[in-house]
Each structure stands twice: as C-alpha cells, then as structure tokens.
C-alpha cells in the first residue's frame, strides 16, 4: 500500500563540488552516490521498502516509511551515511574522494505527477544547498559529511538524545536560501565516527513493523 499525506522523515543528500568535476568524473560520482545510499540503507538495518527515493543526478531525496520510529531512524541514517561515504572513499585517491551534504526534516509528503511535494521536501532541499552547510565542508576538508537538521526536528528529537550522535556538537545557524528562512542545526561528523560503539548502534535490529505498505 502506498502511503500518502502522512508525515515522513525526509533526507536530502547532495555531492559537494559536483559541478566542478569532468563529465567522466560526474558519471562515476553518480554511481558512487547510488552505492553509498544503498550501503547507508543496509548499515541502518532498513529494508528497500523502508525508503522511497527520488534521484536528481548528484543528489537524492529519500523518504522514510511513516511506520519507522523517528529518533532511531534519524540516528541510524546519519551514522549509516557516515559509514557509507567513508566506505566509498576508502579505495579512492584523495583527489577523487567525495564529500556529502545531507539535511533532515519531517512533514506531510504527497506524491505528485513528477515526484514528491510537501513543506519538508522543500526544506531539506534548501538546507542542503545553504551556504552555511557548504562552508562547513570547505572549512572541514577532512570531514566527508556535513549534516543539517531543521530547528523543529532538533528541538523535538535530537535534544531527546540520539544513540551515537553527540548533541553538544550541533551548532545553530540562521539559514536564508531562496524562499526558506529559519534556524537549522549543523553537524560535521569526524572521520571514523562510526567505529566501535557507534557501529553497534547502526547494526542492531530495529523493532518489528507491520506488513502493510
């Protein structure tokens, strides 16, 4: 069953500096992004049916199934994405390695003629393209991932405590991107953040879910 008009956790992922790469590099990067997102899903312990995708070249919108528990799904996807981009970069020379920008928000989402629509869909797209998030990777070249969460998601979920994610390392910034204006919270996870206990958080099995989809 296709859920519609229900609140979902929305994630947008985009590749930093994609437009500066050559056409062969862009083609390879799209393949690496697809591999990273699949690795993220597997590391997060999710089934294919748990994530709906809308690809956009060097970016991808992902929508979590409404039945998934929000705090654990947010934590698993964040840590799973960190692990995934490190996994992609490991065999690559430094110049070929990629950095990802990612943004989370929640809201009611509806399927339309050419993809998904909803306030949260717009929000994550604006956050992921915002100047503060882009600058975070420029200023932290050793970080393969920069993450933004909306203020409401931070207040309602992150502050309650997420396994493996250090709440005190989020920083609040003002975002103005096209029609979007508001607060967001940024995190630049460091390399090897998914080692040890963090990896256990990702891989432990999730709660049982209903069969209806």
C-alpha positions in Angstrom: 0.0 0.0 0.0 1.3 3.4 -0.9 1.1 5.9 2.0 0.1 9.4 1.1 -0.5 12.6 3.1 1.4 11.2 6.1 4.3 12.7 8.0 7.6 11.3 7.0 11.3 11.8 7.9 12.8 13.4 4.8 16.5 13.2 3.9 18.2 15.0 1.0 21.8 14.1 0.1 24.0 16.0 -2.3 27.6 15.8 -3.5 29.8 18.8 -2.8 31.6 20.3 -5.8 30.0 18.0 -8.3 29.7 20.7 -11.0 33.5 21.3 -11.0 34.2 17.7 -12.0 34.7 16.4 -15.5 31.9 14.5 -17.3 33.6 11.1 -16.7 34.0 12.0 -13.0 30.4 13.1 -12.7 29.3 9.8 -14.1 31.4 7.9 -11.6 30.2 10.1 -8.8 26.6 9.3 -9.6 27.5 5.6 -9.3 29.3 6.1 -6.0 26.4 8.1 -4.6 24.0 5.3 -5.5 26.4 2.8 -3.9 26.7 5.0 -0.8 22.9 5.3 -0.3 22.5 1.5 -0.7 25.2 1.0 1.8 23.6 3.5 4.2 20.3 1.7 4.0 21.9 -1.7 4.7 24.0 -0.2 7.6 20.9 1.4 9.1 19.2 -2.1 9.1 16.4 -0.9 6.8 14.6 -2.8 4.0 14.3 -1.5 0.5 10.6 -0.8 1.1 11.5 1.4 4.1 13.0 4.2 1.9 11.4 5.9 -1.1 13.8 7.6 -3.4 13.7 10.4 -5.9 17.1 10.8 -7.7 18.3 14.1 -9.0 21.7 13.4 -10.6 24.3 14.3 -7.9 21.5 14.4 -5.3 18.8 12.2 -3.9 15.6 12.8 -1.8 14.8 9.9 0.5 11.6 9.4 2.4 11.4 7.1 5.4 8.3 4.9 5.8 5.8 6.5 8.2 5.9 3.5 10.5 9.6 3.8 11.3 10.4 5.2 14.8 11.7 8.7 14.2 14.6 9.0 16.7 16.3 5.7 15.9 15.7 6.1 12.2 17.3 9.6 12.2 20.3 8.2 14.2 20.8 5.1 12.0 20.5 7.0 8.7 23.0 9.6 9.9 25.6 7.1 11.1 24.9 4.8 8.2 25.5 7.7 5.7 28.8 8.5 7.5 29.9 4.9 7.3 28.8 4.7 3.6 30.7 7.7 2.4 33.9 6.5 4.2 33.4 3.1 2.6 33.1 4.7 -0.9 36.2 7.0 -0.3 38.4 4.3 1.2 39.8 2.9 -2.1 39.9 6.3 -3.9 42.8 8.6 -4.2 42.4 11.8 -2.2 41.6 14.0 -5.2 38.8 11.6 -6.3 37.1 11.3 -2.9 33.7 12.8 -2.3 32.1 14.9 0.4 28.4 14.8 1.0 25.9 17.4 2.3 22.8 16.0 4.0 19.7 17.5 5.5 16.8 16.2 7.6 13.3 17.4 8.3 9.8 15.9 8.9 6.5 16.8 7.5 3.5 15.6 5.5 4.5 14.4 2.0 2.4 13.7 -1.0 3.3 12.0 -4.3 2.7 14.3 -7.3 3.0 13.9 -11.1 6.8 14.4 -11.2 7.9 13.4 -7.7 7.1 14.3 -4.1 5.8 17.5 -2.7 5.5 19.0 0.8 7.0 21.6 3.0 9.6 19.2 4.3 10.7 18.3 0.8 11.4 22.0 0.1 13.0 22.4 3.4 15.6 19.7 3.0 16.4 20.9 -0.5 17.1 24.4 0.8 19.0 23.3 3.8 21.3 21.0 1.8 22.1 23.8 -0.6 22.6 26.5 2.0 25.8 28.5 2.2 26.5 27.6 5.9 26.4 23.8 5.1 28.5 24.2 2.1 31.0 26.3 4.0 31.2 23.7 6.7 32.8 21.2 4.3 35.1 23.9 2.9 36.3 24.7 6.4 36.4 21.0 7.4 38.1 19.3 4.4 38.8 16.1 6.4 35.1 15.6 7.1 33.3 13.5 4.4 29.8 14.6 5.6 28.1 17.8 6.7 24.6 17.4 8.2 21.8 19.9 8.8 18.6 19.3 10.7 15.6 21.6 10.9 15.1 23.5 14.1 11.8 21.7 14.9 13.5 18.3 14.3 16.4 19.3 16.6 14.1 20.5 19.4 11.7 17.6 19.2 14.0 14.7 18.5 17.8 15.4 18.7 17.6 17.0 22.1 16.0 13.9 23.5 19.2 12.1 22.8 20.2 10.0 19.8 22.4 6.9 20.2 25.8 7.7 18.7 25.2 11.3 17.9 26.8 14.0 20.2 24.2 16.6 20.8 26.7 19.1 22.0 28.5 19.1 18.6 25.5 20.6 16.8 25.7 24.3 16.1 22.8 26.6 15.5 22.8 28.8 12.3 20.4 31.1 10.5 19.5 29.9 7.0 18.3 32.0 4.2 18.0 30.1 0.9 15.5 31.2 -1.8 12.1 31.3 -0.1 13.4 29.4 3.0 14.3 31.4 6.1 14.8 29.9 9.6 17.1 28.3 12.1 18.9 25.0 11.5 21.4 22.9 13.4 24.6 21.7 11.7 26.9 18.8 12.5 30.2 17.8 10.8 30.9 14.3 11.9 34.6 13.5 12.0 36.2 10.6 10.2 35.9 7.2 11.9 33.0 8.4 13.9 31.2 5.1 13.1 34.0 3.0 14.7 33.4 0.9 17.8 30.2 1.5 19.7 28.7 3.8 17.0 28.7 0.9 14.6 26.7 -1.2 17.1 24.0 1.5 17.2 23.6 1.2 13.4 23.5 -2.5 13.1 21.3 -3.6 15.9 18.0 -4.8 14.6 15.0 -2.5 14.6 11.6 -3.0 16.1 9.1 -5.2 14.2 7.0 -3.4 11.6 3.6 -4.2 10.1 3.3 -5.9 6.8 1.1 -3.3 5.3 2.9 -0.9 3.0 
